[in-house]
C-alpha cells in the first residue's frame, strides 16, 4: 500500500481490488498490521461471497466476478487462518 493514511486504509478495506492484485499481496504488505490485513481479507471474502450469490442467481456484475472465480473464497479463508495464528 502507498502509506497507512486512514482514508486509504478504509478505501482498501472497502475496495481491496483497487489496491491489491491478489489476497496474498495483502498478507505480504509489511506496511499493514495483522488487524488491518484481516479487515481487508474479510472484506475481500465478503465481496466474493456476494458475487457467488449473484452468480448463482444469474446476475453477474463484471471484472470482480472473474477475479472471484479465480481466487476462491476458501483461499481467502485459508489466508485469514494463517494470519490469525
BELPERA-V856637 format. One record per pair of residues at least 6 apart in sequence whose C-alpha atoms are under 7 Angstrom apart, sorted by the first residue. I is the first residue (numbers start at 1). J is the second residue. If there is no record, write none. Layout:
BEGIN
I | J
I | J
END
This chain:
BEGIN
1 | 19
1 | 29
1 | 31
4 | 31
12 | 18
12 | 19
12 | 40
13 | 39
13 | 40
13 | 43
14 | 43
16 | 40
16 | 44
20 | 26
23 | 41
23 | 76
26 | 37
27 | 37
34 | 83
38 | 80
41 | 76
41 | 80
45 | 73
45 | 76
48 | 68
48 | 73
49 | 73
51 | 65
54 | 60
END
